[in-house]
Amino acid sequence: MNNQTMIRSAFIGLLAVTALTATTTAAAADDKEKCYGVSKAGKNDCANGSGTHSCAGQSKVDNSPDDWKLVAKGSCEQMGGKMAAPKK
């Protein structure tokens, strides 16, 4: 096999893996929903509703009603969480 053929094969393989990963990630996101009030301290997924922090893992207390994490669809309220951020 010459170098050009090996490079093409590697590139095609990389494209296939990237496409598969993107499809799998999108499908996984479809099976999740944002749930407020169920994350443990330091385990939230992103910024909170009140804007006191702007990144994942910055919650200071367990089950803060402002902090959210992604959970399996249909499980949020069973876990004691809310589907919407608390009103300001």
MOPAC internal coordinates of N, CA, C and O (Angstrom, degrees):
PM7 1SCF
backbone

  N    0.0000 0     0.00 0     0.00 0    0    0    0
  C    1.4422 1     0.00 0     0.00 0    1    0    0
  C    1.5304 1   107.48 1     0.00 0    2    1    0
  O    1.2310 1   120.65 1   -48.50 1    3    2    1
  N    1.3099 1   116.35 1   131.50 1    3    2    1
  C    1.4690 1   118.04 1   179.74 1    5    3    2
  C    1.5318 1   110.65 1   -85.01 1    6    5    3
  O    1.2310 1   120.79 1   -11.15 1    7    6    5
  N    1.3163 1   116.09 1   168.85 1    7    6    5
  C    1.4651 1   121.25 1  -175.50 1    9    7    6
  C    1.5193 1   113.26 1   -60.24 1   10    9    7
  O    1.2310 1   120.70 1   139.98 1   11   10    9
  N    1.3230 1   116.28 1   -40.02 1   11   10    9
  C    1.4590 1   119.44 1  -178.13 1   13   11   10
  C    1.5351 1   110.74 1   -65.30 1   14   13   11
  O    1.2310 1   119.77 1   140.50 1   15   14   13
  N    1.3057 1   118.05 1   -39.50 1   15   14   13
  C    1.4604 1   121.99 1   178.58 1   17   15   14
  C    1.5221 1   110.31 1   -66.37 1   18   17   15
  O    1.2310 1   119.89 1   139.62 1   19   18   17
  N    1.3198 1   117.81 1   -40.38 1   19   18   17
  C    1.4640 1   121.25 1   178.51 1   21   19   18
  C    1.5280 1   110.86 1   -65.16 1   22   21   19
  O    1.2310 1   120.41 1   139.32 1   23   22   21
  N    1.3109 1   116.83 1   -40.68 1   23   22   21
  C    1.4653 1   120.17 1   179.14 1   25   23   22
  C    1.5187 1   110.05 1   -65.17 1   26   25   23
  O    1.2310 1   119.94 1   135.95 1   27   26   25
  N    1.3178 1   117.72 1   -44.05 1   27   26   25
  C    1.4704 1   120.90 1   177.95 1   29   27   26
  C    1.5197 1   111.28 1   -60.91 1   30   29   27
  O    1.2310 1   120.41 1   135.98 1   31   30   29
  N    1.3136 1   116.83 1   -44.02 1   31   30   29
  C    1.4661 1   120.74 1   179.79 1   33   31   30
  C    1.5206 1   111.16 1   -62.39 1   34   33   31
  O    1.2310 1   120.57 1   136.87 1   35   34   33
  N    1.3153 1   116.51 1   -43.13 1   35   34   33
  C    1.4638 1   120.50 1   178.76 1   37   35   34
  C    1.5229 1   110.91 1   -63.66 1   38   37   35
  O    1.2310 1   120.25 1   137.88 1   39   38   37
  N    1.3140 1   117.13 1   -42.12 1   39   38   37
  C    1.4582 1   121.93 1  -179.95 1   41   39   38
  C    1.5247 1   110.94 1   -64.31 1   42   41   39
  O    1.2310 1   120.02 1   136.18 1   43   42   41
  N    1.3207 1   117.57 1   -43.82 1   43   42   41
  C    1.4700 1   121.70 1   178.73 1   45   43   42
  C    1.5250 1   109.79 1   -63.21 1   46   45   43
  O    1.2310 1   120.26 1   138.56 1   47   46   45
  N    1.3157 1   117.12 1   -41.44 1   47   46   45
  C    1.4597 1   120.74 1   177.35 1   49   47   46
  C    1.5187 1   111.81 1   -62.34 1   50   49   47
  O    1.2310 1   120.39 1   138.10 1   51   50   49
  N    1.3209 1   116.86 1   -41.90 1   51   50   49
  C    1.4558 1   121.70 1   178.38 1   53   51   50
  C    1.5275 1   110.61 1   -63.34 1   54   53   51
  O    1.2310 1   120.10 1   137.43 1   55   54   53
  N    1.3209 1   117.42 1   -42.57 1   55   54   53
  C    1.4637 1   120.88 1   177.47 1   57   55   54
  C    1.5210 1   111.42 1   -61.82 1   58   57   55
  O    1.2310 1   120.38 1   138.68 1   59   58   57
  N    1.3117 1   116.88 1   -41.32 1   59   58   57
  C    1.4611 1   120.75 1  -179.86 1   61   59   58
  C    1.5284 1   111.12 1   -63.95 1   62   61   59
  O    1.2310 1   120.26 1   136.04 1   63   62   61
  N    1.3190 1   117.10 1   -43.96 1   63   62   61
  C    1.4676 1   121.14 1   179.18 1   65   63   62
  C    1.5196 1   110.25 1   -64.87 1   66   65   63
  O    1.2310 1   119.78 1   137.79 1   67   66   65
  N    1.3261 1   118.03 1   -42.21 1   67   66   65
  C    1.4619 1   122.14 1   179.47 1   69   67   66
  C    1.5254 1   110.42 1   -62.33 1   70   69   67
  O    1.2310 1   119.87 1   135.67 1   71   70   69
  N    1.3132 1   117.85 1   -44.33 1   71   70   69
  C    1.4632 1   121.67 1   179.92 1   73   71   70
  C    1.5248 1   110.58 1   -64.15 1   74   73   71
  O    1.2310 1   120.12 1   137.95 1   75   74   73
  N    1.3206 1   117.37 1   -42.05 1   75   74   73
  C    1.4589 1   121.58 1   179.42 1   77   75   74
  C    1.5199 1   110.70 1   -64.43 1   78   77   75
  O    1.2310 1   120.04 1   137.00 1   79   78   77
  N    1.3189 1   117.52 1   -43.00 1   79   78   77
  C    1.4625 1   122.00 1   179.58 1   81   79   78
  C    1.5181 1   110.60 1   -63.66 1   82   81   79
  O    1.2310 1   119.88 1   136.06 1   83   82   81
  N    1.3260 1   117.84 1   -43.94 1   83   82   81
  C    1.4628 1   121.47 1   179.67 1   85   83   82
  C    1.5209 1   110.74 1   -62.79 1   86   85   83
  O    1.2310 1   119.93 1   138.75 1   87   86   85
  N    1.3154 1   117.74 1   -41.25 1   87   86   85
  C    1.4578 1   121.74 1   179.30 1   89   87   86
  C    1.5185 1   110.48 1   -66.14 1   90   89   87
  O    1.2310 1   120.19 1   136.11 1   91   90   89
  N    1.3159 1   117.25 1   -43.89 1   91   90   89
  C    1.4577 1   121.75 1  -179.55 1   93   91   90
  C    1.5277 1   110.56 1   -65.37 1   94   93   91
  O    1.2310 1   119.91 1   138.63 1   95   94   93
  N    1.3226 1   117.78 1   -41.37 1   95   94   93
  C    1.4614 1   121.63 1   179.17 1   97   95   94
  C    1.5214 1   110.79 1   -64.64 1   98   97   95
  O    1.2310 1   119.97 1   137.20 1   99   98   97
  N    1.3207 1   117.65 1   -42.80 1   99   98   97
  C    1.4604 1   120.99 1   178.83 1  101   99   98
  C    1.5249 1   110.63 1   -64.04 1  102  101   99
  O    1.2310 1   120.06 1   138.71 1  103  102  101
  N    1.3140 1   117.48 1   -41.29 1  103  102  101
  C    1.4650 1   120.84 1   178.84 1  105  103  102
  C    1.5156 1   110.35 1   -65.52 1  106  105  103
  O    1.2310 1   119.81 1   140.42 1  107  106  105
  N    1.3275 1   117.97 1   -39.58 1  107  106  105
  C    1.4574 1   121.46 1   178.96 1  109  107  106
  C    1.5220 1   110.57 1   -65.15 1  110  109  107
  O    1.2310 1   120.11 1   141.41 1  111  110  109
  N    1.3286 1   117.39 1   -38.59 1  111  110  109
  C    1.4566 1   120.98 1   179.60 1  113  111  110
  C    1.5244 1   110.71 1   -66.19 1  114  113  111
  O    1.2310 1   119.86 1   147.61 1  115  114  113
  N    1.3129 1   117.88 1   -32.39 1  115  114  113
  C    1.4626 1   121.29 1   178.29 1  117  115  114
  C    1.5151 1   112.15 1   -67.65 1  118  117  115
  O    1.2310 1   119.98 1   158.40 1  119  118  117
  N    1.3126 1   117.65 1   -21.60 1  119  118  117
  C    1.4572 1   122.44 1  -178.68 1  121  119  118
  C    1.5192 1   112.16 1   -93.34 1  122  121  119
  O    1.2310 1   120.06 1  -172.61 1  123  122  121
  N    1.3184 1   117.48 1     7.39 1  123  122  121
  C    1.4617 1   122.05 1  -176.17 1  125  123  122
  C    1.5212 1   110.61 1  -120.34 1  126  125  123
  O    1.2310 1   121.35 1   -20.37 1  127  126  125
  N    1.3339 1   115.03 1   159.63 1  127  126  125
  C    1.4557 1   121.02 1   173.81 1  129  127  126
  C    1.5208 1   109.22 1  -143.52 1  130  129  127
  O    1.2310 1   121.08 1   -26.93 1  131  130  129
  N    1.3225 1   115.53 1   153.07 1  131  130  129
  C    1.4542 1   122.44 1   179.00 1  133  131  130
  C    1.5181 1   108.41 1   -75.23 1  134  133  131
  O    1.2310 1   120.64 1   -50.94 1  135  134  133
  N    1.3375 1   116.38 1   129.06 1  135  134  133
  C    1.4576 1   120.73 1  -178.14 1  137  135  134
  C    1.5279 1   109.16 1  -129.97 1  138  137  135
  O    1.2310 1   120.69 1   -59.38 1  139  138  137
  N    1.3254 1   116.29 1   120.62 1  139  138  137
  C    1.4591 1   122.46 1  -179.40 1  141  139  138
  C    1.5232 1   110.49 1   -90.80 1  142  141  139
  O    1.2310 1   120.95 1   -39.51 1  143  142  141
  N    1.3312 1   115.80 1   140.49 1  143  142  141
  C    1.4571 1   121.17 1   172.66 1  145  143  142
  C    1.5167 1   115.70 1    88.68 1  146  145  143
  O    1.2310 1   119.45 1  -166.59 1  147  146  145
  N    1.3274 1   118.65 1    13.41 1  147  146  145
  C    1.4709 1   119.77 1  -178.92 1  149  147  146
  C    1.5186 1   113.74 1  -120.92 1  150  149  147
  O    1.2310 1   119.85 1   173.56 1  151  150  149
  N    1.3187 1   117.90 1    -6.44 1  151  150  149
  C    1.4713 1   119.14 1  -176.35 1  153  151  150
  C    1.5282 1   110.47 1   -81.05 1  154  153  151
  O    1.2310 1   121.27 1   -34.13 1  155  154  153
  N    1.2948 1   115.17 1   145.87 1  155  154  153
  C    1.4588 1   121.89 1   175.42 1  157  155  154
  C    1.5271 1   108.47 1   -82.09 1  158  157  155
  O    1.2310 1   120.28 1   -18.92 1  159  158  157
  N    1.3153 1   117.07 1   161.08 1  159  158  157
  C    1.4638 1   121.62 1   179.37 1  161  159  158
  C    1.5269 1   109.76 1   -54.07 1  162  161  159
  O    1.2310 1   121.01 1   -51.76 1  163  162  161
  N    1.3254 1   115.67 1   128.24 1  163  162  161
  C    1.4559 1   121.63 1   178.87 1  165  163  162
  C    1.5149 1   114.68 1    77.39 1  166  165  163
  O    1.2310 1   119.45 1  -173.44 1  167  166  165
  N    1.3225 1   118.65 1     6.56 1  167  166  165
  C    1.4677 1   121.71 1  -177.50 1  169  167  166
  C    1.5257 1   113.02 1  -119.70 1  170  169  167
  O    1.2310 1   119.97 1  -166.20 1  171  170  169
  N    1.3358 1   117.67 1    13.80 1  171  170  169
  C    1.4666 1   119.44 1   177.62 1  173  171  170
  C    1.5236 1   109.85 1   -70.49 1  174  173  171
  O    1.2310 1   120.63 1   -20.47 1  175  174  173
  N    1.3373 1   116.40 1   159.53 1  175  174  173
  C    1.4586 1   120.38 1  -175.93 1  177  175  174
  C    1.5219 1   114.81 1   -90.77 1  178  177  175
  O    1.2310 1   119.25 1   155.85 1  179  178  177
  N    1.3042 1   119.03 1   -24.15 1  179  178  177
  C    1.4642 1   118.66 1  -179.58 1  181  179  178
  C    1.5174 1   109.52 1  -164.33 1  182  181  179
  O    1.2310 1   120.73 1    16.98 1  183  182  181
  N    1.3345 1   116.21 1  -163.02 1  183  182  181
  C    1.4662 1   121.30 1  -178.23 1  185  183  182
  C    1.5265 1   110.95 1   -56.45 1  186  185  183
  O    1.2310 1   121.11 1   -27.79 1  187  186  185
  N    1.3239 1   115.49 1   152.21 1  187  186  185
  C    1.4561 1   117.65 1   179.52 1  189  187  186
  C    1.5227 1   111.37 1   -91.22 1  190  189  187
  O    1.2310 1   120.98 1    -9.50 1  191  190  189
  N    1.3216 1   115.74 1   170.50 1  191  190  189
  C    1.4503 1   121.36 1  -175.90 1  193  191  190
  C    1.5134 1   114.51 1   -67.54 1  194  193  191
  O    1.2310 1   119.69 1   149.36 1  195  194  193
  N    1.3348 1   118.20 1   -30.64 1  195  194  193
  C    1.4618 1   120.53 1  -176.93 1  197  195  194
  C    1.5221 1   112.96 1   -86.84 1  198  197  195
  O    1.2310 1   119.60 1   168.58 1  199  198  197
  N    1.3275 1   118.37 1   -11.42 1  199  198  197
  C    1.4520 1   122.08 1   177.35 1  201  199  198
  C    1.5203 1   114.85 1    82.86 1  202  201  199
  O    1.2310 1   119.75 1  -163.32 1  203  202  201
  N    1.3318 1   118.09 1    16.68 1  203  202  201
  C    1.4618 1   119.37 1   179.62 1  205  203  202
  C    1.5205 1   112.38 1   -78.06 1  206  205  203
  O    1.2310 1   120.10 1   163.99 1  207  206  205
  N    1.3251 1   117.42 1   -16.01 1  207  206  205
  C    1.4655 1   121.52 1   170.05 1  209  207  206
  C    1.5165 1   108.65 1  -149.01 1  210  209  207
  O    1.2310 1   120.94 1   -19.38 1  211  210  209
  N    1.3259 1   115.81 1   160.62 1  211  210  209
  C    1.4579 1   118.82 1  -171.43 1  213  211  210
  C    1.5228 1   113.67 1  -126.17 1  214  213  211
  O    1.2310 1   119.99 1  -157.74 1  215  214  213
  N    1.3195 1   117.62 1    22.26 1  215  214  213
  C    1.4554 1   117.22 1  -176.18 1  217  215  214
  C    1.5271 1   111.71 1  -148.41 1  218  217  215
  O    1.2310 1   121.44 1   -19.41 1  219  218  217
  N    1.3089 1   114.85 1   160.59 1  219  218  217
  C    1.4593 1   121.39 1   177.11 1  221  219  218
  C    1.5167 1   110.29 1   -65.01 1  222  221  219
  O    1.2310 1   120.99 1   -33.47 1  223  222  221
  N    1.3250 1   115.72 1   146.53 1  223  222  221
  C    1.4530 1   121.16 1   175.05 1  225  223  222
  C    1.5126 1   114.76 1    78.23 1  226  225  223
  O    1.2310 1   119.43 1  -166.44 1  227  226  225
  N    1.3220 1   118.70 1    13.56 1  227  226  225
  C    1.4586 1   120.23 1  -178.36 1  229  227  226
  C    1.5156 1   114.54 1  -106.61 1  230  229  227
  O    1.2310 1   119.91 1  -175.16 1  231  230  229
  N    1.3268 1   117.77 1     4.84 1  231  230  229
  C    1.4664 1   118.37 1   178.02 1  233  231  230
  C    1.5227 1   109.36 1   -67.07 1  234  233  231
  O    1.2310 1   120.70 1   -34.00 1  235  234  233
  N    1.3096 1   116.26 1   146.00 1  235  234  233
  C    1.4638 1   121.36 1  -175.04 1  237  235  234
  C    1.5254 1   113.31 1  -101.27 1  238  237  235
  O    1.2310 1   119.76 1   158.05 1  239  238  237
  N    1.3337 1   118.06 1   -21.95 1  239  238  237
  C    1.4701 1   121.12 1  -177.23 1  241  239  238
  C    1.5295 1   110.41 1  -132.10 1  242  241  239
  O    1.2310 1   120.84 1   -23.62 1  243  242  241
  N    1.3104 1   116.00 1   156.38 1  243  242  241
  C    1.4587 1   121.22 1   175.49 1  245  243  242
  C    1.5250 1   110.24 1   -69.24 1  246  245  243
  O    1.2310 1   120.88 1   -37.68 1  247  246  245
  N    1.3095 1   115.92 1   142.32 1  247  246  245
  C    1.4688 1   124.29 1   172.10 1  249  247  246
  C    1.5270 1   114.62 1    57.02 1  250  249  247
  O    1.2310 1   120.32 1  -145.70 1  251  250  249
  N    1.3071 1   117.00 1    34.30 1  251  250  249
  C    1.4624 1   120.51 1   176.50 1  253  251  250
  C    1.5223 1   108.63 1   -63.29 1  254  253  251
  O    1.2310 1   119.13 1   -50.11 1  255  254  253
  N    1.3285 1   119.26 1   129.89 1  255  254  253
  C    1.4628 1   120.57 1  -178.69 1  257  255  254
  C    1.5289 1   113.55 1   -65.45 1  258  257  255
  O    1.2310 1   119.93 1   162.55 1  259  258  257
  N    1.3332 1   117.74 1   -17.45 1  259  258  257
  C    1.4628 1   122.01 1   179.09 1  261  259  258
  C    1.5295 1   113.31 1   -85.37 1  262  261  259
  O    1.2310 1   119.98 1   157.87 1  263  262  261
  N    1.3243 1   117.65 1   -22.13 1  263  262  261
  C    1.4613 1   121.20 1  -175.80 1  265  263  262
  C    1.5235 1   110.62 1   -96.21 1  266  265  263
  O    1.2310 1   121.38 1   -32.72 1  267  266  265
  N    1.3358 1   114.96 1   147.28 1  267  266  265
  C    1.4573 1   119.57 1  -177.08 1  269  267  266
  C    1.5126 1   111.08 1  -131.88 1  270  269  267
  O    1.2310 1   121.41 1   -16.07 1  271  270  269
  N    1.3180 1   114.91 1   163.93 1  271  270  269
  C    1.4582 1   122.33 1   171.17 1  273  271  270
  C    1.5165 1   108.07 1  -147.20 1  274  273  271
  O    1.2310 1   120.62 1   -20.92 1  275  274  273
  N    1.3130 1   116.42 1   159.08 1  275  274  273
  C    1.4601 1   120.58 1   177.62 1  277  275  274
  C    1.5221 1   108.68 1   -80.96 1  278  277  275
  O    1.2310 1   121.31 1   -47.08 1  279  278  277
  N    1.3150 1   115.10 1   132.92 1  279  278  277
  C    1.4612 1   121.39 1   178.42 1  281  279  278
  C    1.5275 1   108.26 1  -131.40 1  282  281  279
  O    1.2310 1   120.40 1   -12.97 1  283  282  281
  N    1.3052 1   116.84 1   167.03 1  283  282  281
  C    1.4672 1   121.11 1   178.29 1  285  283  282
  C    1.5285 1   109.48 1   -60.68 1  286  285  283
  O    1.2310 1   121.03 1   -40.93 1  287  286  285
  N    1.3289 1   115.63 1   139.07 1  287  286  285
  C    1.4638 1   120.57 1   179.53 1  289  287  286
  C    1.5220 1   110.27 1   -54.15 1  290  289  287
  O    1.2310 1   121.08 1   -45.25 1  291  290  289
  N    1.3196 1   115.53 1   134.75 1  291  290  289
  C    1.4507 1   121.36 1   177.47 1  293  291  290
  C    1.5242 1   114.49 1    87.12 1  294  293  291
  O    1.2310 1   119.77 1   176.81 1  295  294  293
  N    1.3353 1   118.04 1    -3.19 1  295  294  293
  C    1.4659 1   118.81 1  -176.33 1  297  295  294
  C    1.5258 1   113.72 1  -104.07 1  298  297  295
  O    1.2310 1   119.48 1   169.61 1  299  298  297
  N    1.3144 1   118.60 1   -10.39 1  299  298  297
  C    1.4610 1   121.60 1  -173.99 1  301  299  298
  C    1.5277 1   112.18 1   -58.13 1  302  301  299
  O    1.2310 1   120.29 1   122.71 1  303  302  301
  N    1.3041 1   117.05 1   -57.29 1  303  302  301
  C    1.4588 1   120.16 1  -176.28 1  305  303  302
  C    1.5293 1   111.61 1   -67.75 1  306  305  303
  O    1.2310 1   120.00 1   151.05 1  307  306  305
  N    1.3337 1   117.61 1   -28.95 1  307  306  305
  C    1.4653 1   120.62 1   175.55 1  309  307  306
  C    1.5237 1   110.74 1   -65.35 1  310  309  307
  O    1.2310 1   120.53 1   151.21 1  311  310  309
  N    1.3359 1   116.59 1   -28.79 1  311  310  309
  C    1.4589 1   121.74 1   179.77 1  313  311  310
  C    1.5264 1   111.96 1   -85.65 1  314  313  311
  O    1.2310 1   120.22 1   176.69 1  315  314  313
  N    1.3298 1   117.19 1    -3.31 1  315  314  313
  C    1.4544 1   121.38 1  -179.34 1  317  315  314
  C    1.5111 1   113.62 1    93.38 1  318  317  315
  O    1.2310 1   120.12 1  -169.49 1  319  318  317
  N    1.3303 1   117.37 1    10.51 1  319  318  317
  C    1.4562 1   121.54 1  -178.83 1  321  319  318
  C    1.5110 1   112.88 1   -93.73 1  322  321  319
  O    1.2310 1   121.69 1    -0.80 1  323  322  321
  N    1.3173 1   114.38 1   179.20 1  323  322  321
  C    1.4621 1   122.01 1   178.89 1  325  323  322
  C    1.5256 1   108.60 1  -123.54 1  326  325  323
  O    1.2310 1   120.71 1   -31.63 1  327  326  325
  N    1.3185 1   116.24 1   148.37 1  327  326  325
  C    1.4627 1   122.20 1  -178.86 1  329  327  326
  C    1.5307 1   112.81 1   -81.78 1  330  329  327
  O    1.2310 1   120.00 1   166.39 1  331  330  329
  N    1.3224 1   117.60 1   -13.61 1  331  330  329
  C    1.4594 1   120.79 1  -178.59 1  333  331  330
  C    1.5300 1   109.48 1  -127.37 1  334  333  331
  O    1.2310 1   121.35 1   -25.73 1  335  334  333
  N    1.3196 1   115.02 1   154.27 1  335  334  333
  C    1.4618 1   120.40 1   177.02 1  337  335  334
  C    1.5266 1   109.39 1   -66.89 1  338  337  335
  O    1.2310 1   120.31 1   -30.01 1  339  338  337
  N    1.3204 1   117.00 1   149.99 1  339  338  337
  C    1.4669 1   118.88 1   177.09 1  341  339  338
  C    1.5348 1   110.28 1   -63.09 1  342  341  339
  O    1.2310 1   121.03 1   -30.67 1  343  342  341
  N    1.3212 1   115.64 1   149.33 1  343  342  341
  C    1.4747 1   120.06 1   179.51 1  345  343  342
  C    1.5099 1   109.23 1   -70.15 1  346  345  343
  O    1.2310 1   121.39 1   -37.67 1  347  346  345
  N    1.3194 1   114.94 1   142.33 1  347  346  345
  C    1.4820 1   120.78 1  -179.31 1  349  347  346
  C    1.4890 1   111.56 1   -79.88 1  350  349  347
  O    1.2310 1   120.10 1   180.00 1  351  350  349

